[in-house]
């Protein structure tokens, strides 16, 4: 039996008080079957740190971010000392594998630290799923097919040209496995960060005013940290999410905290891609939009397993199978040789397929597919309610 979808309940209008304080939703209790309850009136300042659902979300995020940063630096340094990781080694499967491995280990350590502080289990962060394998492989296939549809549309329009097979048979098999393992780690790390821990924790700790404030900070970060027009991809996500999130908040919709969290994590996901040298504003917006698709998959399947698979399948198809740039980066050891041609608005230019306007159509198709396959099942389980 599939677990129930994560719902942010409680009044969506609760205010967050103090640094890291947040109105708490109805996430699973901090201990199975035991809710810690709000601090008693005589508990002094404990209310600053503890809410009805245990440690407040803001403090949990602070612990997570601090632990992730510290572990990432420590593990990255250790991997460099061992000769496993070279910061200047380029976009190669060996270098990227150990880079993603260090990142994933740091994520697991940070997640365990946050889970210990909250008295939760690591699997509580959107990883519990009786159908995890089915959802993972469904997502894997969806990611490959979606990217293939995008590449096919670019080729049909003359914006992408194939130059034949770039690898011999033995090398092709070796690189296929190496890149497959690498992008599996990428899927776990990026989805584990954005759609597992952050999506879960922000859902139980956000209301609309706080979401709006966080989005303002994200936009400020985009203005300060992006070059050229890249920040406009983040600004577009910010503007598009204001009205829907506000309306859900005003109506007291039970799912309002989840969608506010999805708004924030999607924008952060787009901003995280802004550091790649070849990204344009369309590519950054597309990354955020795909991040939103992954949030929808969490809502409909009740876990992040479909998102993990789709992420890995998309990246593997883009980087290894078709040999196109991935967020502006061209990999060493790709199966097919391709070149872009024509107007970068349509071809994606140096960004790759994700920088083409056509990617938006593929993202819509993914949303439609998710709604058709999993939305109907969720509606059947919840009496017709999808959102």
N, C-alpha and C positions, 0 to 999 in steps of 0.2 A: 504493500500500500504506500502510495507517495505521501510524503509529509505535506502538511498544509503550507500554502504560500505565506511568506513573511508579510504580515500586515502591521503597519504602524497604527495602533489604536490609541485610545485616549484622545483628549481634545487636541486638535491640531493647533489650537491657539495658545497652548501653554507657553509661558515665557521661560527663557533660560536665564538663570540668576547667577551672577558672578562669573569669574573666569572658568570656562569649561562646564558650567551648569547647563542643564537642558531639561525640557519637558520630556518625560520618558514614555515610550509607546509600550505595547503589549508584546514584547519579545519574550522568548522563553525565559523562565526564571533563572537566576544566577546559579542555583543548584537544582537538579532535577526534582520537581515536585515541591520545592520550597522557595517561596518568594521572600526576600529579605525584608520587604516593607519599608515605609518611610521612617526616617529617624524620629525618635520620640522628642517631645518638646524640651526635655531636659538634657538632650544630647549635645548641647553647646553648638560648636561650629561644624559638627559632622554633616549637617545638611548641605554644606558647600561641596562636599565630596560625594555624598551618597543621596540617591533619590529612591523612588519606589521600586526601581529595578536594580538596585545595587549601585556600584560605582558609576557616576555620571559619565555620559558619552564623551564630553569634552576632555575630561581627565584621562579617559581610556585612550583617546586619539593621541593625546600628548605623550603618554607612555609608549604607545605604538611607534609614533614617529621618531622619538628619541632613540628607542631601541633599534629600529630599522636603520637609522643613520649610523649609529655607533657600530652595529654589526656589519653593515655594508663596508664601512671603511676598514674595519679589522680584517674581515674575510678577503676583501679585495687586495689588501696589503699582503696578507699571507699567501694568497694565490700567486701574486707577483713574485714574492720571494722564492716560491717553489718552482717558478718558471712555467706555471700553467697559464698565466694571463699576462698579456702584453698590451698596455693601453694604446700603443701605436701599431698593434698587429693587424689592424684593418678588419674588414667584414669577412672573416673566414670562419668556417664551421668550428674549428678547434678553439680559436680565440673566443668566439661568441658562446660556445658551449660552457666554458668555464666562467665566463662573465655572467651568464644566466644562472649557472649553478651557484655561484657566490651570492647572487641577488636572491635566489630562492631560499637558500639556507638562512640568509639574513631575515627574510620575510617570515619563515617558520619560527625562528627565534623570537622575533618581535611579536608575532601572533601568540606564541606561548606565553610571553610576558604579559600581554594584555589579557589573555584568557585567565591566567593565574590571578591577576589583579581583580578581575570581574567574577571569579569563581565560575568560569564557563569551561567548556571543552572546545578545542580548536575546530572541531567539526560543526560547532554551532554557527560558525560564520559562513552560512549558506553552502555548506558542504554535505550536510546530511541528505541522503537521497537513496531510496531503495532501488531506484532505476538508474543509478549513476552511469553504468556502462552503456546502457541504451541511449541515454541523453548525450554522453560524451561522443559516441561514434556517430550519432545523428548530427551533432554539431560539426564534427570533423568533416563529414560528407557535405554538409551545407556550406561550410567555409570554402572547400575546394570548388564546389559547383558555382558558388556565387562569384568567386574570383575568375573562374573560367568564363562565366557569362560576360563579365566586364571585359576581359581580354578579347573575347570573341567580338564584342560590340566595337571595341577599338580597332581591331583588325578589319572588320567589315566596313568601317568608316574611313579606312586608309590612314589611321593615326598610329597604328602599330604594325611593324613589319617583322616577319619571322626570317631568321637567317640560317635555319637548320639546327641539327644537334651539335652541341658544343663539347660533349664528353664521350669518351669511349665507353663500351659496355661495363667493364669492370669498375672504372672510375665513377660511372653514373650510379651504380648500385651503392658504392661506398659513400658518395656524397649525399645520396638520397637518405641513407640511414643517419648520417651525421647531422644533416640539416633537420631531419625529422626529430631526432632527439633534442636538438637545440631549440626548435620551436615548440616542442612539448614543454620544455622548461619555461620558455617565454610565456606560453599560455597560462601555466600555473602561477608564474610570478605576477604578471600584469593583472590577470583576473583575480588572483588571490589578494592582491592589494586593493583593487578598485571595486570589484563586484562581490568579493567575499567580505573582508574585514571592514573596509570603509562603507560599503553599501549597507551592511548589516548595522554597524554601529551608528552611522548618521541617521538611519531610519528610526532608531529608538531615541535619538536625541535632538531632532530638528523640528522647528516650527518655521512658518514662512518668514517672519522678520529675521531670524538667524540665518536662514538659507539665503535671503537677499543680501545680508551683510557679508556672508562668506563669498557670494558670487562677486560682490564689489571688490573684495580682496583678490580674487582670482583674476578679474579683469585688470586690476592694478598690476598684478604680477605679469600678466601678458604684455601690458604696456611697457613695463620696465625690462622684461627679459626676452622679448622677441624682436627679430630684425625684420625690416621691410614691412610687408603687409600681413605677416603671419598672425599677428594679434587679432585681426578681423575675424578669423575663424572662431576664436574664443568669444569675441563680442557677439557674434551672430547667435551662438548657443545661448549666451546670457539673455539676449533680447527675446529669443523664441520661447524661452521657458518661463518668463515672468507671468504672462497672462494665465496659462494653464495651471501653474502652481498656485497662483493667487486665488483663482476660482475654486480649485479643490479645497484650499484652506478656508475660504469664506463659507463654503457649503458644509464644512465639517466632515468631508469625505474620509472614511476610515483609512483609505490608502494614501491620503495626502502626504504623510511623512515619508513614505517610500518614494514617491515621485519627486519630492523635494530633494531627497538624497540622490536620486538618479540624475537630477539636474546638476547637482554639485559634482558628483563623481564623473559624469560625462565631460563636463567642462575641464576638470582636472586631467582627465585622460587626454583630451585634446592638447592641453597646455604641456603635458609631459612629452608630447611629440614635437614640440616647437624647437627643441634643441638640435634636431637632426638638420644637417646643413642644407639638404635639397628640398625641404618642405616649403609649400606655398600655403596661402590661406585656405584654399579649397581642401588641401590635404589635412590640415589641422582641423577644419570643420568636419571633414569626413571621419577623422579619427574619433572626434567627440560624438558624432552621429552613430557610428558603429558601436561606441561605448554605450549609447542609449539603447541600441538594439540588444546588446548583451544584458542590460538592466531589465528590459522587457522579458527576455528569456528567463531571468531569475524569477520574475513575478509569475510567469506562466508555468514554469517547471518546478518551482520551489527550491531551486538550487542553482549553483554556478557551473555545473558540469557541462551543459550544452555550450555555454559561453567559452569554457576552456577549450573544448574540442573545435569549435568554430574558429576561434582565434588561431589555434595551431594550424588548422587546415588552410585557412586564408594565407597566413604568412608562408607556409611551405610551398603552396602553389605559386604565389607571387615571386618568391625569392629563388627557390630551387627549380621548380618545374618549368615555369615560363621564363625565368631569367630576367624579369623586369626589375627596375629599381623598387626598393621597399622603403618608403618614407625617405626617399632621396639617396638611399644607400644601395650600391650594386655589389652583389656577393661574388666571392670567388668560389667556383665550383657549382655552376648551374647547368641544367640539362639542355634547355633551348636557348638559342641566341636571338634576342629581339632588339629592335631599335624603335624609338618614337619618331614621329614625323608630323609636320603640320603645326597648327596653332596649339600652343601648350594648354590653352583653356580646355581643349578637347582631348589632346594626347596625354596630358599630365606633365609633359616635359621631363625635367630632371627628377621630379617628385615620383614619377611612376604612375600606374593606373589610379592610385588613390588621389592623385592631384587633378584628375579629369572630372569635369562636371558629370560625366556619365556614371560615376560612382554613386551619385545620389539616387539614381534610378535603381541600382542594384540594392542599395540600402533599403529602399521602400519595398522592393520585392522580398527581401529577407523578413521585414516586418509583417508583410502579408502572409508569408509562409508560416511564420511563428503563430500568428493569430489563427490561421486556418487549421494548423495541426494541433497546437497545444491550447489555444484559446478556447476551442470547442470543448476540450476535455476539462479544462478548469471550470468553464461555465456549467458543465454537467455535474461537477463535484460540489460547486458552491451555489447551486440553485439559480443559475443564469448570470451571476456576477463575474465579470472578467477582470475589471480593474480593481 
